[in-house]
């Protein structure tokens, strides 16, 4: 199967746009239609952006964008590979290497003495190729020049601009923030979840130190926004070292009381629990949380196990259920019942066997949640047991 590398032509716009959009999505980024069109126009003008496409079996499957830039070290320009992307269906088939090889020839013919590029530190698949064809002898640093755009302060400003006092009062009642309630003292702005998610996406590249400022906030919706950004960045990260950094911060914020309501836990804990899938000490961590005196740590112990269920392992859920069956708090009864119900969707016999062994010592709320997807007749039978 031959690979053809050629310049991008004006007839390639549709396929180029498909590949470039896939590339942007791969890096969990977003470009406006205006920026995409501007890049396309620059490739086909005297502007210093050039493009290559890779064809395999007659199909366009990869692209590269490159520029030549003056150097203070050499008379000739250096060649910078700005973007490189290969259709995921053909990765590992030599397309990326062919694009780099062709660009090496182009740069050499132009008199350049250096071809260079950068990639994300956790882009492990690409780095396997890059480590074979190039050397790494530099560390990249970035400064976001529009610092206000990347600040916790501006996130808070935007959330406060959406605040609705009447809604805030409703939310404070709903989430039990009164004296003696489980979330006593929590303060709401009155911002709806879809609005919050939109802001979190806008500030997806916020630094970890700024994210922490959000999670440290007294305002519930600000903490929620910070957690959404934290989890989003965690899910983009592929190296274990960086994943641990995000997970450790998340767990610290839980322990100091900043992740302190069921919505914060349920929305983010299901996703952060994935970190524990590769941890040998995962059950130890879960059991420690389940035995905590803190309500939110105990609920998190249950929610983390949803990650195990997603990869076909129901037993951490059952172990947490065993540890928490006698818990006195209604929010734990609901969490355990919910986790058992989800387990039952995948393995009904396993859930029924667990219920047979525990139905007589199970809180009523837990049982009702666990059997919610059963038929009406079967639900009555379990409730009468």
N, C-alpha and C positions, 0 to 999 in steps of 0.2 A: 504494500500500500504506500504509494508515493505521497509526499507532502510538498505542496507548492506554496512558496512564500512570494507575495507580490504586493505592490503598492495599493492602497485604498483608492478606488475610483468613485466618480459621482454616481455610478449605478449601484454602488454597494450600500447605500444609505440604510435600507430596511434591515438588512442582516447586521450591519455595523451597529445600528441602534439597539438591536436585540442583545447582541453580545456585550455592548458597553453597559447597558442597563443591568444585565446579569452580574457584571463585574462590580458595579456600584452596590448592588444588593449583597453580593458576597462579602463586602467590607462593611455591611450594615450601615450604609450611608445613603444619602439622597441628593439628587441633583434636580433642579427645576428644568422644565421643558425648554426654557429660554437658554439655560446654560448648555444643555445638550445640543441645541441648534447652533449656539455660538461655537462650541468645540468643532462641530461638523464643518461649519463655514471656515474656521481657521485652518483646518486640515487642507482645505481646497483653496487656500489663498496664499499670499506671500508671508503670512504670519508664521513664525518659527515653530510650528507643530506639524509633525509628519506622522504618517500612519502606514502600517503593514497589516495584511490579512494572511491567514494561513488556510489553505484548502487541503482537504483530505478526501479522496474519492469523489472529487467534484463538489464537496460541500464546504462552505466557509465555517471553520471551527475555532478560530483564534484570532486575536488582534494584538497589536503593539502600537503604542504611541511614543514618539521620541522627539527630543529637541537637541539642537546644538547650542552650546553656550560658551561665551568667552571665558578664558581662564587667566588668572594672575600668575600662573606657574608656567604656562606654555604659550607659544605663539599661536598654535592651532587651537580650535574650539574643542572642548570636551563633549562627549555624547551622553545625554541622560535619557534612560529608559523610564518614561513617566508611568506608563500603564502596560501591563501584560496580562492577558486573560485567555484561557483555553476552556472551551465547552466541556463541562464536567463529564459528558458521555465519552469523551476521547482522551481524558487525562491519563497520563502514564504511557501514552503512545508516541512520544517524541515530538509533539507539536510545539511545546514550550521551548525545548532545546533547539528546534529548527528556527523558530522566530529569533532567539538570541543569536544563533549562529549567523543568520542572514544580516542581522543588525550589526554584528561584529564586522562583517565584510563591508557594509555600507560606511561604518564609522572609520574603518581603516582606509578605504578609498578616499574619504573626505579629509584624510590627514590627521584625524583625531588620535591621541595617544591614550585616551581613557574612555571606556564605556562603563557606566555605573548605574545603579538603581538602589532603591530601598524597598523593604517589605515589612509587614507587621511581624513582631518577634514570635507570635504564636501561629504564623502561617507555615506550619511544619511541613506540609506536603510540598509546597513550592520550594522551601528551603533545602529539601533533599536534593532537588535539581540544582539550585543556585550554589550549594556547597561543592558540587562537582565541577561546575564550569567557571566559578569565580572565587575570589577571596573576600573575606570580611575583615577589614582593618579600621573601621570607623564606627562611632556611635552617633546616632542622630538625636538632636535636641530640637524642641519646638517651643515657640512662644506664640500664643494666640494674641495677636496685636489688638484685637477688639476685646479687651479683658472683661468689660462689662457684660458682653454676650455670654461669656463663660463663667459667670459668677453665681453663687448661691443667692446673693443679694437680689439679682434681677429675677431669678426664679420666684423668690418670695414676693417680689413686687408684682409680678404677673398674677400670682395666685391671689394676692390680696385684692387686686383689681377686679377679680371675679367673685369676691366674697358677697354673700347674701345673708344678712343677720337673721332673717326669719328661717331660712334653711338651716343655718347654724344651730339655732335653738332646737329645731326638729331632730337634727343629727345628734345633738348632745343627749336628747332624751332616748333616741333609738339605740345609741351605743352606751347607754347606762353610765353617764358621767356624774351623776349626783352623789351626795354623801352616802357612804356605805356601799355604793355600787362598785362593780368590778373595774370600771374605768374612771373612778372618781378623779375629778380635776382635769381631765383631758379637755382641750380647747379646740373648737371647730371654727373654720372660717365660713363654711357653707358653700364649698366648691364641689361640683358634681364630678364623679369618677371619670367620665369621658373627657371632660375639660382638663382634668389632671393628667390623664394619659397623653393628651395632645401636647401639653407643656413638657412632660417628661421626654417625649420624642424629640422635641425641639432642642432640648439641652442634653441630648444623649451622650455628647462628648465631654461632659463636665468632668473636671479632675476629681480624683478620689477624695482629696482634702475638702473640696467644695461640696461633694456629695455628703460627706460626714457632717458638714455644717447644717445641711437640710435635715438629716436624720436626728440631729441634736435639737431641732426646733421644738418649741412648746406647742406649735400648731399641728394638729393631726394631719391635715392635708399636705402640709409641707414635708412631714416625715414620710408620708405615703409617696409623694413625688420622688423624694430622695431614694427610697427603697426601690421604686420602679426603675430608676436610672441605674442603681447599683446592680440589680438583677439582670438588666439588659446588658450591661457591660460584662458581667460574669458569664453570661451565655455566649458572648462573642469570643471570650478568651479560651484558648486551646491548650496553653501550657499549664501544667499542674501547679507550678510556683505561683503564677498570677491568680489562678483559681483559688488557691489557699489564701492569698492576700484578701480577696473579696469575701470569702467565706468567714475568715477570722474576724473581719470587721463586722460582718452581719451578726455573728454570734456574740461579739462584745456588745453591740447595740441592744441585742435581746437581753443580755444579762444585766445591763445597767438601766433597763426599763424604758428604752426608746421605741421598742417594737412591742406595743402594749395594748393591742386590741385585736379581736379575731379577724377583722378584715385585713389588717396589715400582715398578719401571719398567714392567713389562708391564700391570699393572692401571691405572696412572694415565697413562702416557705416551700410550697410544692415544687417550685423551680430551683431554689437554692439547695434543696435536698439532694439534687443530682451529684453534688460534690461528694457525698458520703458513699456513693456507689463503688468507688475505687479505694475507699479507706478500710484498712484492716480493722481499725478500731471503731468502725461505724456503730456497731451494736453497743459498745461501751458508751459512746457519746449519746446515743438515743436513750439508754437506760439512765444515764446521769440526768438528762433533761426530764425524763419521766418521773424521777424520784425527787425533783426539785420542789421546794415549798412555793415557788413562784408559779402562778396559774399559767402565765404565757409560755414559760419554758416547758411545762407539761403539755400544753396544747401543741407546741412546736414539735415535740417528740412524735406525736401522732402524724402531724402534717408532713414532716420529713419522709415518712414511710411511703407516701404516695409515689415518690420517685422510684422506690424499689418495685412497687406494683407495676409501674409502667414498663419495667424490663422483665416482668414475669416472676418476681420474687415476692410472694405474699407473706413470708414468715416474719419479717420485722414488724409488719402491721399486727400480726397475731401476738407477737411478744409484747408490744406496747399495749395492746388491748388487755392482755393478762395483767400487766402491771397496774393498769389504770381502771380496771373494772370496779374497784371499790372507792374510786375517787368521789368526793362529795360534791364537786362543782358541776353544775348543769352544762357549762361550756365544754367540759371534758367528756361528759356523757354524749353530747352531740357530736363531738369530734371523733370519738371512738366509733359511734354508730355509723357515722358518715364513711369512715375508712373501711368498716366491715361491709357496708353496702357496696362500695366500689369494688372491693375484693370479690364480692359475690357476683358481680356482673361478669367477671372473668372466670370464676370457678365456683359455681353454685353449690356443688357437693361439699367443697371445703368449708364454705360458710355454714351450710346446714350442719355439718359435723361439729363445727365450733359452737353453734347455737345449742345443739343437743347437750354438749358438755357444760355449758355455762348459762343457759337460759334462766335457771332458778336463782342465780346470784347476779344477774345482769340488771342494771338500772333500767326502769321502764322506758325512759327516753332513748337510751342506747339501743334497746331492742326495737323500738318503733322506727328509728332511723335505719337500723340494719336490715329490716325486712320490708322497707318501703317499696321495693321493686317486685316483691312477691305478689301473687294473685290475692284477691280479697279473701278468698277461702283459706289460703295458707296463712295469711296474716292473722286471721281470727284464731287459727289453730295454735300458732306460736304465742299469741297474747293470752290464750287460755291455759297455756302450759304451766 
